[in-house]
Amino acid sequence: MARRGASSVQRPGRQDAAANARVLCRCSFLEIYNEAIADLLAPGAAPLAVREDLRRGVYVEGLSEEVVACGAPLPLCQ
């Protein structure tokens, strides 16, 4: 998805739009071990479940997301 988003900003003739574009990047980290899904950004949380929705597609319910800023460390890395 990031590649598709970046390519749409970099198309010829869209330099004005690219100059005013704002991007929000979020990231999640999960571990799948013995058929259990763990949220690596929320250690000690209950096991998570995979869900499917027509609008959202396949996702992990309750998985935490952190907004990533350029050069800013994630809480897990501190």
CORPEGI-V515869 format. One record per pair of residues at least 4 apart in sequence whose C-alpha atoms are under 7 Angstrom apart, sorted by the first residue. I is the first residue (numbers start at 1). J is the second residue. D is the distance in whole Angstrom. If there is no record, write none. Layout:
I J D
I J D
This chain:
1 5 6
2 6 6
3 7 6
4 8 6
5 9 7
6 10 6
7 11 6
9 14 7
9 18 5
10 14 7
10 18 7
14 18 6
15 19 6
16 20 7
17 21 6
25 67 6
25 68 6
26 65 6
26 66 5
26 67 4
26 68 6
27 65 5
27 66 5
27 67 7
27 68 7
28 64 6
28 65 5
28 66 7
29 39 6
29 40 5
29 41 6
30 37 7
30 38 6
30 39 5
30 40 5
31 37 6
31 38 5
31 39 7
31 40 7
32 36 6
32 37 5
32 38 6
33 37 7
36 47 6
37 47 6
37 48 5
37 49 7
38 47 5
38 48 6
39 43 7
39 45 7
39 63 6
39 64 7
41 64 7
41 76 6
48 60 7
48 61 6
48 62 7
49 60 6
49 61 6
50 59 6
50 60 4
50 61 6
51 58 6
51 59 5
51 60 6
51 61 6
52 57 5
52 58 4
52 59 6
53 57 5
53 58 6
68 72 7
73 77 6
74 78 7
